[in-house]
Amino acid sequence: MGKRAAVRRVRAEFQGRRDRDAGGVQLSVIEGGWDPVADDERYPRKKKRGGYAASDHHQQQQAQTREPAREQAYVKNVIPKSEGQARLIEAIENSNLVLALGPAGTGKTYLAIAKAVEALRAGKVGRIVLCRPAVDAGENIGFLPGDMEEKLAPYLRPLYDALQDRMSAKQVKAMIAEGQIEIASVGFMRGRTLNNAFIVVDEAQNCTYVQLKMILTRLGWNSKMIVTGDPAQSDLLPELSGLAPIADKIEGMKGDIGVVRLAQGDVVRHPLVAKMLDVL
């Protein structure tokens, strides 16, 4: 208290000298004005100089340089990781019928389904139709229980996985219930006309020539069809698979058709996959 009393005394003497120099004019104190003593007691000088003033200035700078509020939704963007994938994406965007042939791990199915989900969300099509042949990979496990959807579920599991990577499982289930997403077997496609749809035919190397001819002729108005497969991994006899012969015939056609052949350099799975393809 002795230090503050000394400060008050010095200020009083200084104020008295100023009053005498000003000709004896008395200054009145305005109620509610600034009181330096009370201000010193409330905010010590060390905190005021080093803390409050600096923090206020820093907050003002942050307010001036702060970015505008952005949408917090997380959306995955599909970016090609090889030249072959870039050609496939370009063909899907520019052609209504695309055949994508290539070894395992080149992203054929994933890119096709990603573009299908993108087209559905953008309102370019009204539904997605995913088609796959129900062919066992070298072994017969017998009859499966349940209705048709439950029987086909093991064969169509890769398509569900790709869908759930692009949207939540709840959204996939809701869209399937509403008919916006349809997953069917090749054997149930005859006689249909698929209008206003994005069709993805996966594992087409397990389709015969007649089956692929039937599927390709299902294309309707305002529809896009992507056929994917690896002719080297057919579960049918080599002479029965129709993917390679149909791709050779369609590749020479002119029009709104694209045939993209992916190679070993387009493999985006584990590096061992590309190495094994050289020896297997």
Backbone as JSON, one array per atom type, in Angstrom:
{
  "sequence": "MGKRAAVRRVRAEFQGRRDRDAGGVQLSVIEGGWDPVADDERYPRKKKRGGYAASDHHQQQQAQTREPAREQAYVKNVIPKSEGQARLIEAIENSNLVLALGPAGTGKTYLAIAKAVEALRAGKVGRIVLCRPAVDAGENIGFLPGDMEEKLAPYLRPLYDALQDRMSAKQVKAMIAEGQIEIASVGFMRGRTLNNAFIVVDEAQNCTYVQLKMILTRLGWNSKMIVTGDPAQSDLLPELSGLAPIADKIEGMKGDIGVVRLAQGDVVRHPLVAKMLDVL",
  "N": [[0.82, -1.21, 0.0], [2.11, 1.19, 0.54], [3.53, 1.87, -1.76], [1.51, 2.44, -3.63], [0.29, 4.61, -2.37], [2.33, 6.47, -2.56], [2.38, 6.8, -5.3], [-0.11, 7.97, -5.74], [0.3, 10.37, -4.39], [2.34, 11.6, -5.9], [1.0, 11.91, -8.33], [-1.01, 13.66, -7.53], [0.49, 15.95, -6.82], [1.56, 16.53, -9.35], [-0.77, 17.1, -10.74], [-1.58, 19.34, -9.38], [0.41, 21.18, -10.07], [-0.12, 21.43, -12.81], [-2.62, 22.62, -12.69], [-2.01, 25.11, -11.58], [-0.36, 26.15, -13.61], [-2.23, 26.39, -15.61], [-3.7, 28.56, -14.88], [-5.23, 28.34, -12.64], [-7.49, 26.88, -13.22], [-10.0, 24.61, -12.45], [-10.43, 21.12, -12.8], [-13.07, 18.96, -13.37], [-14.23, 15.72, -12.39], [-15.58, 13.23, -14.44], [-18.37, 11.23, -13.94], [-18.2, 7.72, -13.99], [-16.03, 7.66, -15.64], [-12.62, 6.99, -16.71], [-10.6, 5.48, -14.33], [-7.4, 5.6, -13.31], [-6.14, 4.41, -11.11], [-7.95, 2.49, -10.15], [-7.99, 0.95, -12.41], [-5.39, -0.03, -12.5], [-5.44, -1.61, -10.24], [-7.31, -3.54, -10.91], [-6.39, -4.78, -13.3], [-3.34, -5.93, -13.38], [-0.17, -4.52, -14.36], [1.69, -6.18, -15.67], [0.22, -8.36, -16.73], [-1.53, -6.95, -18.34], [0.05, -5.71, -20.27], [1.57, -7.85, -21.4], [-0.25, -9.94, -21.8], [-3.19, -9.4, -22.23], [-3.29, -7.32, -24.14], [-1.72, -8.34, -26.22], [-3.08, -10.72, -26.83], [-5.6, -9.75, -27.68], [-4.83, -8.38, -30.0], [-3.87, -10.51, -31.5], [-6.22, -12.01, -31.84], [-7.71, -10.25, -33.41], [-6.18, -10.26, -35.76], [-6.53, -12.95, -36.52], [-9.28, -12.98, -37.01], [-9.41, -11.37, -39.26], [-7.99, -12.83, -41.17], [-9.31, -15.22, -41.3], [-10.73, -18.09, -42.88], [-13.7, -18.45, -44.92], [-16.67, -20.18, -43.77], [-16.81, -23.65, -44.45], [-18.31, -26.48, -46.1], [-18.73, -29.38, -44.18], [-18.99, -31.96, -45.0], [-17.71, -35.12, -45.99], [-16.35, -36.17, -48.92], [-15.38, -38.6, -51.14], [-13.07, -38.42, -53.71], [-12.58, -39.7, -56.94], [-9.61, -40.53, -58.31], [-7.52, -41.18, -61.02], [-4.93, -43.61, -60.96], [-3.14, -44.48, -62.78], [-2.17, -44.54, -66.28], [-3.83, -46.19, -67.75], [-6.13, -46.36, -66.11], [-6.92, -43.7, -66.26], [-7.64, -43.55, -68.96], [-9.79, -45.29, -68.88], [-11.64, -43.97, -67.2], [-12.1, -41.69, -68.74], [-13.27, -42.89, -70.97], [-15.63, -43.92, -69.83], [-16.95, -41.57, -69.17], [-17.42, -40.45, -71.67], [-18.6, -42.32, -73.38], [-21.38, -44.49, -74.05], [-21.34, -47.21, -73.95], [-19.01, -49.31, -72.63], [-16.28, -51.47, -72.59], [-14.22, -52.93, -70.33], [-11.26, -54.45, -70.04], [-8.89, -56.38, -68.32], [-6.2, -57.37, -66.07], [-6.41, -58.74, -62.67], [-6.96, -56.45, -59.99], [-6.75, -53.96, -61.19], [-8.65, -52.05, -60.84], [-11.07, -52.05, -62.24], [-13.81, -52.78, -61.65], [-14.27, -51.16, -59.38], [-13.93, -48.49, -60.3], [-15.97, -48.38, -62.18], [-18.31, -48.71, -60.6], [-17.99, -46.53, -58.9], [-18.31, -44.39, -60.69], [-20.92, -44.91, -61.41], [-22.35, -44.44, -59.01], [-21.74, -41.75, -58.76], [-23.05, -40.69, -61.02], [-25.71, -41.29, -60.36], [-26.12, -39.76, -58.03], [-25.82, -37.23, -59.1], [-28.08, -37.01, -60.58], [-28.15, -37.82, -63.21], [-28.92, -40.34, -64.04], [-31.61, -42.62, -63.23], [-31.4, -44.92, -61.74], [-29.29, -47.62, -60.58], [-28.01, -50.53, -61.98], [-26.63, -53.49, -61.17], [-24.91, -56.22, -62.35], [-24.07, -59.67, -62.43], [-22.55, -62.8, -63.22], [-23.62, -65.88, -61.79], [-21.46, -67.84, -61.06], [-19.47, -70.42, -59.85], [-16.15, -70.36, -58.47], [-14.54, -72.63, -59.45], [-15.39, -74.56, -57.65], [-18.12, -76.41, -56.3], [-20.61, -75.62, -54.15], [-23.08, -76.52, -53.66], [-26.71, -76.26, -53.18], [-28.01, -73.14, -52.09], [-29.51, -71.74, -49.15], [-32.6, -69.84, -48.6], [-34.22, -66.9, -50.12], [-34.16, -65.57, -53.52], [-32.48, -63.32, -53.43], [-30.89, -63.84, -51.18], [-29.65, -66.17, -52.01], [-28.05, -65.23, -54.09], [-26.37, -63.51, -52.81], [-23.68, -64.31, -51.89], [-22.29, -64.41, -54.36], [-22.48, -61.82, -55.25], [-21.18, -60.28, -53.45], [-18.69, -58.8, -53.84], [-19.65, -56.56, -55.27], [-21.35, -55.32, -53.43], [-19.41, -54.59, -51.56], [-17.92, -52.66, -52.98], [-19.92, -50.75, -53.38], [-20.53, -49.98, -50.72], [-18.2, -48.74, -50.08], [-18.4, -46.38, -51.37], [-20.65, -45.2, -50.34], [-22.63, -45.15, -47.34], [-23.53, -48.15, -45.49], [-26.15, -48.07, -44.64], [-27.33, -46.27, -46.44], [-27.02, -47.71, -48.81], [-28.66, -49.94, -48.31], [-31.16, -48.66, -48.05], [-31.48, -47.54, -50.61], [-31.54, -49.84, -52.17], [-33.91, -50.97, -51.22], [-35.71, -49.04, -52.14], [-35.47, -49.33, -54.83], [-33.65, -47.89, -56.3], [-31.13, -48.92, -56.54], [-30.27, -51.87, -58.03], [-29.44, -55.22, -57.84], [-28.6, -57.94, -59.67], [-28.64, -61.23, -61.17], [-27.04, -62.55, -64.12], [-28.61, -64.42, -65.37], [-31.25, -63.56, -65.14], [-31.78, -61.45, -66.8], [-32.75, -61.49, -69.36], [-35.03, -60.33, -71.81], [-35.5, -57.83, -70.74], [-35.59, -54.2, -70.8], [-33.45, -51.69, -70.21], [-33.89, -48.64, -69.26], [-32.86, -45.26, -68.62], [-30.73, -45.8, -66.8], [-27.76, -46.85, -65.09], [-25.69, -49.31, -65.92], [-23.73, -51.93, -64.7], [-21.78, -54.56, -65.55], [-20.23, -57.1, -64.11], [-17.35, -59.3, -63.81], [-17.42, -60.41, -66.39], [-16.06, -62.27, -67.9], [-16.95, -64.74, -67.23], [-19.22, -65.13, -68.6], [-21.01, -66.51, -71.32], [-20.79, -66.32, -74.93], [-23.35, -65.98, -75.99], [-24.75, -65.12, -73.72], [-23.49, -62.65, -73.16], [-24.11, -61.27, -75.5], [-26.86, -61.1, -75.17], [-26.99, -59.49, -72.86], [-25.76, -57.07, -73.67], [-27.58, -56.12, -75.48], [-29.6, -55.19, -73.88], [-29.5, -52.54, -73.38], [-30.97, -49.41, -72.92], [-32.76, -46.26, -73.5], [-31.13, -43.22, -72.56], [-29.16, -44.47, -71.0], [-26.27, -46.12, -69.63], [-23.7, -48.46, -70.03], [-21.32, -50.52, -68.5], [-18.97, -52.96, -68.97], [-17.04, -55.28, -67.37], [-14.11, -57.31, -66.94], [-11.76, -60.09, -66.8], [-10.22, -61.77, -69.2], [-8.3, -63.74, -68.82], [-8.86, -65.04, -66.48], [-11.08, -66.8, -66.46], [-13.78, -68.79, -65.29], [-15.03, -70.58, -66.84], [-14.8, -72.94, -69.55], [-12.11, -72.31, -71.86], [-13.01, -71.98, -74.53], [-15.64, -71.33, -74.18], [-16.02, -68.85, -72.94], [-17.15, -65.63, -73.65], [-16.21, -63.02, -73.6], [-13.69, -62.04, -74.63], [-13.91, -62.58, -77.52], [-16.18, -60.94, -78.17], [-15.26, -58.41, -77.39], [-13.18, -58.06, -79.24], [-14.63, -57.85, -81.63], [-16.29, -55.62, -81.17], [-14.46, -53.62, -80.75], [-13.58, -52.71, -83.2], [-15.67, -51.21, -84.13], [-17.31, -48.12, -84.94], [-18.44, -45.24, -83.23], [-20.46, -44.58, -80.33], [-18.94, -46.16, -78.48], [-16.59, -47.79, -76.4], [-13.54, -49.52, -75.88], [-11.43, -50.53, -73.45], [-8.3, -51.6, -72.64], [-6.65, -52.76, -69.99], [-3.43, -53.11, -68.38], [-0.62, -54.84, -66.88], [0.83, -52.81, -65.64], [-1.14, -51.17, -64.64], [-2.08, -52.15, -62.28], [-3.23, -51.67, -59.04], [-3.27, -52.81, -56.6], [-1.63, -54.69, -53.99], [1.93, -54.59, -54.41], [2.98, -57.13, -54.92], [1.03, -58.41, -56.39], [1.21, -57.52, -59.04], [3.73, -58.54, -59.62], [3.33, -61.29, -59.38], [1.66, -61.76, -61.53], [3.37, -61.95, -63.64], [4.5, -64.46, -63.54], [2.52, -66.32, -63.11]],
  "CA": [[0.0, 0.0, 0.0], [2.95, 2.36, 0.57], [3.9, 2.24, -3.12], [0.37, 3.06, -4.27], [0.11, 5.93, -1.77], [3.34, 7.35, -3.15], [1.97, 7.11, -6.68], [-1.21, 8.94, -5.66], [0.84, 11.67, -3.98], [3.05, 12.19, -7.05], [0.0, 12.35, -9.31], [-1.69, 14.85, -6.99], [1.4, 17.1, -6.98], [1.65, 16.85, -10.78], [-2.03, 17.71, -11.13], [-1.6, 20.68, -8.83], [1.25, 22.07, -10.91], [-0.83, 21.7, -14.07], [-3.7, 23.57, -12.42], [-1.42, 26.45, -11.42], [0.09, 26.63, -14.92], [-3.4, 26.69, -16.43], [-4.4, 29.75, -14.37], [-6.13, 28.01, -11.55], [-8.72, 26.25, -13.71], [-10.24, 23.33, -11.79], [-11.0, 20.08, -13.66], [-14.05, 18.11, -12.68], [-14.18, 14.3, -12.77], [-16.83, 12.74, -15.02], [-18.76, 9.97, -13.34], [-18.11, 6.6, -14.91], [-14.87, 7.79, -16.48], [-11.51, 6.06, -16.48], [-9.87, 5.69, -13.09], [-6.14, 4.87, -13.5], [-5.81, 3.61, -9.93], [-8.8, 1.29, -10.17], [-7.58, 0.12, -13.55], [-4.16, -0.74, -12.11], [-5.77, -2.64, -9.26], [-8.06, -4.61, -11.56], [-5.52, -5.45, -14.29], [-1.91, -5.63, -13.14], [0.5, -4.07, -15.58], [2.38, -7.27, -16.37], [-0.75, -9.1, -17.52], [-2.13, -6.08, -19.34], [0.99, -5.49, -21.37], [2.02, -9.06, -22.06], [-1.29, -10.92, -22.03], [-4.44, -8.98, -22.81], [-3.09, -6.54, -25.36], [-1.21, -9.22, -27.28], [-4.12, -11.67, -27.23], [-6.59, -9.03, -28.47], [-4.27, -8.12, -31.32], [-3.81, -11.79, -32.21], [-7.57, -12.38, -32.22], [-8.1, -9.41, -34.53], [-5.53, -10.76, -36.97], [-7.18, -14.2, -36.91], [-10.59, -12.67, -37.57], [-9.24, -10.81, -40.6], [-7.45, -13.83, -42.09], [-10.06, -16.47, -41.17], [-11.4, -18.53, -44.1], [-15.16, -18.59, -44.76], [-17.12, -21.51, -43.34], [-16.91, -24.61, -45.53], [-19.12, -27.65, -45.81], [-17.94, -30.36, -43.47], [-19.24, -33.3, -45.52], [-16.52, -35.76, -46.55], [-16.65, -36.81, -50.19], [-14.21, -39.2, -51.74], [-12.89, -38.14, -55.12], [-11.93, -40.77, -57.67], [-8.47, -40.02, -59.07], [-6.82, -42.3, -61.66], [-3.57, -43.85, -60.49], [-2.32, -44.96, -63.91], [-2.67, -44.07, -67.58], [-4.95, -47.03, -68.13], [-7.31, -45.92, -65.37], [-7.34, -42.4, -66.81], [-8.35, -43.84, -70.21], [-11.07, -45.91, -68.54], [-12.54, -42.91, -66.7], [-12.48, -40.86, -69.88], [-14.21, -43.65, -71.81], [-16.91, -43.99, -69.13], [-17.6, -40.26, -69.23], [-17.72, -40.04, -73.05], [-19.24, -43.38, -74.16], [-22.51, -45.14, -73.39], [-21.02, -48.63, -73.8], [-17.57, -49.44, -72.4], [-15.77, -52.77, -72.18], [-12.94, -52.77, -69.63], [-10.6, -55.74, -69.92], [-7.59, -56.24, -67.69], [-5.92, -58.32, -64.99], [-6.96, -58.44, -61.35], [-6.35, -55.36, -59.24], [-6.6, -52.73, -61.97], [-9.7, -51.1, -60.47], [-12.15, -52.02, -63.24], [-15.12, -52.77, -61.01], [-14.38, -50.03, -58.47], [-14.13, -47.26, -61.06], [-17.3, -48.43, -62.8], [-19.33, -48.46, -59.58], [-17.82, -45.15, -58.44], [-18.95, -43.52, -61.68], [-22.36, -45.15, -61.34], [-22.85, -43.7, -57.84], [-21.63, -40.32, -59.07], [-24.12, -40.33, -61.96], [-26.99, -41.35, -59.64], [-26.21, -38.6, -57.13], [-25.95, -36.02, -59.91], [-29.37, -37.02, -61.26], [-28.02, -38.15, -64.63], [-29.68, -41.56, -64.24], [-32.57, -42.83, -62.17], [-31.11, -46.12, -60.96], [-28.07, -48.39, -60.88], [-28.24, -51.96, -62.13], [-25.38, -54.24, -61.07], [-25.18, -57.56, -62.87], [-22.91, -60.55, -62.3], [-22.92, -64.2, -63.39], [-23.53, -66.71, -60.6], [-20.59, -68.97, -61.43], [-18.51, -70.75, -58.8], [-14.74, -70.3, -58.85], [-13.87, -73.93, -59.45], [-15.93, -75.52, -56.69], [-19.57, -76.39, -56.21], [-20.97, -75.72, -52.74], [-24.45, -77.02, -53.56], [-27.8, -75.29, -53.15], [-27.95, -72.18, -50.99], [-30.85, -71.5, -48.58], [-33.14, -68.49, -48.66], [-34.82, -66.46, -51.36], [-33.22, -65.33, -54.6], [-31.48, -62.34, -53.0], [-29.97, -64.5, -50.26], [-28.85, -67.13, -52.77], [-27.09, -64.52, -54.92], [-25.53, -62.64, -51.99], [-22.24, -64.64, -51.92], [-21.71, -64.09, -55.65], [-22.53, -60.38, -55.47], [-20.52, -59.61, -52.34], [-17.76, -57.74, -54.27], [-20.38, -55.36, -55.67], [-21.76, -54.67, -52.18], [-18.23, -53.97, -50.95], [-17.61, -51.44, -53.71], [-20.98, -49.77, -53.1], [-20.41, -49.48, -49.35], [-17.04, -47.88, -50.02], [-18.79, -45.09, -51.92], [-21.71, -44.67, -49.5], [-22.8, -45.93, -46.12], [-24.34, -49.36, -45.63], [-27.55, -47.68, -44.46], [-27.78, -45.69, -47.7], [-27.13, -48.79, -49.79], [-29.86, -50.72, -47.98], [-32.34, -47.85, -48.35], [-31.63, -47.4, -52.06], [-31.96, -51.14, -52.7], [-35.33, -51.12, -50.88], [-36.49, -48.13, -52.97], [-35.32, -49.67, -56.23], [-32.65, -47.07, -56.97], [-30.02, -49.81, -56.8], [-30.72, -53.24, -58.27], [-28.36, -56.17, -58.03], [-29.25, -59.12, -60.25], [-27.8, -62.2, -61.85], [-27.14, -62.5, -65.58], [-29.67, -65.31, -65.82], [-32.58, -62.95, -65.03], [-31.76, -60.21, -67.55], [-33.36, -61.63, -70.69], [-36.35, -59.73, -72.03], [-35.63, -56.53, -70.11], [-35.06, -53.0, -71.44], [-32.97, -50.88, -69.07], [-33.89, -47.22, -69.58], [-32.5, -44.31, -67.56], [-30.02, -46.6, -65.82], [-26.32, -47.06, -65.21], [-25.55, -50.75, -65.77], [-22.37, -52.44, -64.54], [-21.72, -56.01, -65.68], [-18.94, -57.48, -63.54], [-16.9, -60.67, -64.05], [-18.04, -60.8, -67.67], [-15.34, -63.39, -68.49], [-17.7, -65.95, -66.91], [-20.43, -65.15, -69.44], [-20.82, -67.06, -72.66], [-21.0, -65.38, -76.03], [-24.79, -65.72, -76.08], [-25.14, -64.32, -72.56], [-23.03, -61.27, -73.34], [-24.92, -60.66, -76.56], [-28.15, -60.78, -74.58], [-26.83, -58.38, -71.92], [-25.45, -55.84, -74.39], [-28.78, -55.64, -76.16], [-30.57, -54.68, -72.9], [-29.26, -51.1, -73.22], [-32.11, -48.58, -73.31], [-32.55, -44.83, -73.66], [-30.5, -42.51, -71.44], [-28.51, -45.47, -70.17], [-24.84, -46.33, -69.83], [-23.34, -49.81, -69.62], [-19.9, -50.8, -68.35], [-18.74, -54.4, -68.86], [-15.67, -55.48, -66.88], [-13.72, -58.71, -66.8], [-10.39, -60.5, -67.1], [-10.31, -62.99, -70.0], [-7.32, -64.74, -68.38], [-9.31, -65.68, -65.25], [-12.43, -67.29, -66.66], [-14.12, -70.05, -64.64], [-15.58, -71.42, -67.88], [-13.81, -73.46, -70.5], [-11.63, -71.19, -72.68], [-13.79, -71.77, -75.74], [-17.0, -70.9, -73.84], [-16.04, -67.45, -72.51], [-17.44, -64.77, -74.8], [-15.76, -61.64, -73.41], [-12.63, -61.68, -75.58], [-14.4, -62.45, -78.9], [-17.05, -59.78, -78.33], [-14.42, -57.2, -77.32], [-12.46, -57.92, -80.51], [-15.56, -57.41, -82.67], [-16.8, -54.29, -80.88], [-13.36, -52.65, -80.78], [-13.46, -52.13, -84.54], [-16.86, -50.42, -84.46], [-17.26, -46.68, -84.73], [-19.62, -44.75, -82.54], [-20.42, -44.28, -78.89], [-18.49, -47.4, -77.86], [-15.18, -47.76, -76.03], [-12.93, -50.73, -75.36], [-10.22, -50.15, -72.74], [-7.54, -52.78, -72.23], [-5.7, -52.44, -68.93], [-2.26, -53.98, -68.38], [-0.01, -55.1, -65.57], [1.24, -51.54, -65.05], [-2.29, -50.48, -64.05], [-2.46, -52.81, -61.04], [-3.12, -50.76, -57.9], [-3.27, -53.58, -55.37], [-0.31, -54.92, -53.42], [2.94, -54.76, -55.47], [3.19, -58.54, -55.24], [0.05, -58.85, -57.38], [1.79, -57.27, -60.37], [4.86, -59.45, -59.82], [2.83, -62.65, -59.58], [1.07, -61.89, -62.85], [4.42, -62.28, -64.61], [4.9, -65.88, -63.48], [1.34, -67.19, -62.99]],
  "C": [[0.85, 1.26, 0.0], [3.31, 2.84, -0.83], [2.74, 2.94, -3.82], [0.09, 4.43, -3.69], [1.11, 6.93, -2.34], [2.95, 7.74, -4.56], [0.85, 8.13, -6.67], [-0.67, 10.33, -5.31], [1.56, 12.35, -5.13], [2.07, 12.7, -8.07], [-0.72, 13.6, -8.83], [-0.81, 16.09, -7.13], [1.5, 17.51, -8.43], [0.37, 17.54, -11.24], [-2.11, 19.14, -10.59], [-0.75, 21.65, -9.63], [0.55, 22.39, -12.22], [-1.95, 22.7, -13.86], [-3.15, 24.99, -12.26], [-0.96, 27.0, -12.75], [-1.09, 27.03, -15.79], [-4.2, 27.88, -15.9], [-5.42, 29.43, -13.32], [-7.43, 27.39, -11.99], [-8.85, 24.88, -13.07], [-10.92, 22.38, -12.78], [-11.92, 19.21, -12.84], [-13.96, 16.7, -13.24], [-15.54, 13.88, -13.27], [-17.13, 11.38, -14.4], [-18.73, 8.85, -14.4], [-16.9, 6.67, -15.83], [-13.78, 6.81, -16.09], [-10.77, 6.44, -15.22], [-8.56, 4.91, -13.19], [-5.79, 4.0, -12.31], [-6.63, 2.34, -9.91], [-8.41, 0.36, -11.3], [-6.33, -0.67, -13.21], [-4.47, -1.86, -11.12], [-6.49, -3.83, -9.93], [-7.2, -5.42, -12.51], [-4.07, -5.06, -14.01], [-1.21, -5.35, -14.46], [1.15, -5.2, -16.34], [1.42, -8.04, -17.26], [-1.32, -8.24, -18.63], [-1.21, -5.91, -20.53], [1.29, -6.78, -22.13], [0.91, -10.0, -22.46], [-2.46, -10.39, -22.82], [-4.25, -8.23, -24.11], [-2.65, -7.43, -26.51], [-2.28, -10.17, -27.76], [-5.2, -10.99, -28.06], [-6.1, -8.77, -29.88], [-4.21, -9.4, -32.15], [-5.19, -12.23, -32.67], [-8.08, -11.53, -33.38], [-7.46, -9.87, -35.83], [-6.17, -12.05, -37.46], [-8.54, -13.94, -37.54], [-10.49, -12.14, -38.99], [-8.81, -11.87, -41.6], [-8.23, -15.14, -42.06], [-10.78, -16.79, -42.48], [-12.9, -18.61, -43.86], [-15.53, -20.02, -44.4], [-17.31, -22.41, -44.54], [-17.78, -25.79, -45.11], [-18.24, -28.75, -45.24], [-18.15, -31.78, -43.99], [-17.98, -33.84, -46.2], [-16.91, -36.52, -47.8], [-15.35, -37.34, -50.78], [-14.18, -38.89, -53.24], [-12.12, -39.28, -55.77], [-10.86, -40.16, -58.55], [-7.76, -41.2, -59.71], [-5.38, -42.39, -61.17], [-2.65, -44.39, -61.58], [-2.92, -44.41, -65.2], [-3.86, -44.9, -68.03], [-6.22, -46.65, -67.4], [-7.82, -44.58, -65.88], [-8.1, -42.61, -68.12], [-9.72, -44.46, -69.93], [-12.07, -44.87, -68.05], [-13.0, -42.03, -67.84], [-13.48, -41.58, -70.77], [-15.58, -43.74, -71.15], [-17.66, -42.67, -69.24], [-18.09, -39.92, -70.64], [-18.48, -41.09, -73.86], [-20.37, -44.0, -73.34], [-22.3, -46.64, -73.23], [-19.5, -48.75, -73.73], [-17.27, -50.87, -71.97], [-14.38, -52.56, -71.59], [-12.36, -54.14, -69.37], [-9.23, -55.53, -69.28], [-7.41, -57.23, -66.56], [-6.52, -57.87, -63.66], [-6.22, -57.27, -60.72], [-6.18, -54.07, -60.01], [-7.72, -51.73, -61.72], [-10.85, -51.02, -61.45], [-13.52, -51.86, -62.57], [-15.3, -51.53, -60.13], [-14.65, -48.73, -59.22], [-15.52, -47.23, -61.7], [-18.39, -48.11, -61.78], [-19.21, -47.04, -59.03], [-18.48, -44.17, -59.4], [-20.46, -43.71, -61.69], [-22.97, -44.38, -60.18], [-22.8, -42.19, -58.1], [-22.74, -39.87, -60.01], [-25.49, -40.35, -61.27], [-27.16, -40.14, -58.74], [-26.4, -37.31, -57.91], [-27.28, -35.96, -60.65], [-29.3, -37.32, -62.74], [-28.78, -39.42, -64.98], [-30.63, -41.74, -63.05], [-32.29, -44.03, -61.29], [-29.79, -46.73, -61.41], [-28.45, -49.86, -60.93], [-26.89, -52.66, -62.17], [-25.67, -55.7, -61.41], [-23.9, -58.39, -62.81], [-23.35, -62.0, -62.52], [-22.69, -65.0, -62.11], [-22.77, -67.99, -60.95], [-19.59, -69.19, -60.31], [-17.09, -70.73, -59.34], [-14.08, -71.66, -58.65], [-14.4, -74.92, -58.45], [-17.43, -75.32, -56.57], [-19.97, -76.63, -54.75], [-22.42, -76.16, -52.56], [-25.48, -75.91, -53.54], [-27.68, -74.41, -51.9], [-29.36, -71.91, -50.46], [-31.3, -70.07, -48.8], [-33.79, -68.18, -49.99], [-33.74, -66.13, -52.39], [-32.11, -64.37, -54.18], [-30.44, -62.97, -52.09], [-29.1, -65.52, -50.99], [-27.76, -66.44, -53.58], [-26.1, -63.69, -54.11], [-24.05, -63.03, -52.01], [-21.56, -64.28, -53.24], [-21.58, -62.57, -55.87], [-21.84, -59.59, -54.36], [-19.5, -58.56, -52.79], [-18.45, -56.45, -54.69], [-20.88, -54.6, -54.44], [-20.58, -53.95, -51.54], [-17.88, -52.66, -51.64], [-18.65, -50.35, -53.47], [-20.81, -49.16, -51.72], [-19.14, -48.66, -49.15], [-17.35, -46.48, -50.55], [-19.9, -44.43, -51.11], [-21.88, -45.59, -48.3], [-23.67, -47.16, -46.39], [-25.83, -49.05, -45.48], [-28.12, -47.09, -45.75], [-27.95, -46.77, -48.77], [-28.4, -49.6, -49.56], [-31.13, -49.96, -48.33], [-32.57, -47.73, -49.85], [-32.03, -48.72, -52.71], [-33.45, -51.35, -52.42], [-36.2, -50.24, -51.75], [-36.37, -48.43, -54.45], [-34.33, -48.81, -56.98], [-31.4, -47.87, -57.29], [-30.58, -51.23, -56.92], [-29.51, -54.12, -58.54], [-28.98, -57.49, -58.47], [-28.21, -60.02, -60.9], [-28.02, -62.1, -63.36], [-28.32, -63.33, -66.06], [-31.06, -64.71, -65.8], [-32.67, -61.65, -65.84], [-32.47, -60.31, -68.9], [-34.76, -61.02, -70.71], [-36.51, -58.34, -71.44], [-35.08, -55.42, -71.0], [-34.71, -52.02, -70.33], [-32.84, -49.43, -69.52], [-33.5, -46.4, -68.35], [-31.75, -45.02, -66.42], [-28.53, -46.61, -66.13], [-26.07, -48.53, -64.9], [-24.07, -51.12, -65.68], [-22.45, -53.96, -64.57], [-20.32, -56.44, -65.24], [-18.64, -58.95, -63.81], [-17.48, -61.23, -65.35], [-17.28, -61.92, -68.35], [-16.03, -64.72, -68.2], [-19.04, -66.0, -67.63], [-20.09, -65.76, -70.79], [-21.06, -65.98, -73.71], [-22.47, -65.0, -76.13], [-25.26, -64.86, -74.91], [-24.72, -62.86, -72.72], [-23.8, -60.56, -74.45], [-26.28, -60.25, -76.03], [-28.04, -59.57, -73.66], [-26.6, -57.06, -72.65], [-26.68, -55.27, -75.09], [-29.88, -55.22, -75.19], [-30.48, -53.16, -72.78], [-30.43, -50.29, -73.76], [-31.73, -47.12, -73.45], [-31.99, -44.22, -72.38], [-29.86, -43.48, -70.46], [-27.05, -45.6, -70.57], [-24.51, -47.71, -69.28], [-21.83, -49.98, -69.61], [-19.75, -52.31, -68.12], [-17.28, -54.59, -68.48], [-15.38, -56.97, -66.77], [-12.27, -58.92, -67.17], [-10.45, -61.8, -67.88], [-9.36, -64.09, -69.54], [-7.77, -65.47, -67.12], [-10.76, -66.13, -65.37], [-12.61, -68.63, -65.94], [-14.85, -70.99, -65.6], [-14.46, -72.02, -68.71], [-13.38, -72.33, -71.44], [-12.48, -70.92, -73.91], [-15.21, -71.29, -75.46], [-17.08, -69.42, -73.44], [-16.21, -66.54, -73.73], [-16.92, -63.36, -74.69], [-14.73, -61.23, -74.45], [-13.14, -61.59, -77.02], [-15.29, -61.23, -79.12], [-16.26, -58.48, -78.27], [-13.68, -56.98, -78.62], [-13.39, -57.4, -81.61], [-16.03, -55.97, -82.43], [-15.7, -53.23, -81.0], [-13.21, -52.0, -82.15], [-14.64, -51.29, -84.95], [-16.63, -48.94, -84.18], [-18.55, -46.24, -84.05], [-19.37, -44.55, -81.06], [-20.05, -45.53, -78.1], [-17.0, -47.27, -77.55], [-14.73, -49.09, -75.47], [-11.59, -50.33, -74.75], [-9.54, -51.43, -72.25], [-6.47, -52.34, -71.22], [-4.59, -53.48, -68.9], [-1.72, -54.14, -66.96], [0.41, -53.81, -64.88], [0.11, -50.76, -64.41], [-2.76, -51.12, -62.75], [-2.21, -51.87, -59.87], [-3.26, -51.5, -56.57], [-1.85, -53.71, -54.85], [0.71, -55.12, -54.54], [3.2, -56.2, -55.85], [2.22, -59.05, -56.3], [0.61, -58.67, -58.78], [2.95, -58.22, -60.64], [4.38, -60.87, -60.09], [2.22, -62.83, -60.95], [2.1, -62.23, -63.91], [4.69, -63.79, -64.66], [3.68, -66.81, -63.42], [0.56, -67.23, -64.3]]
}
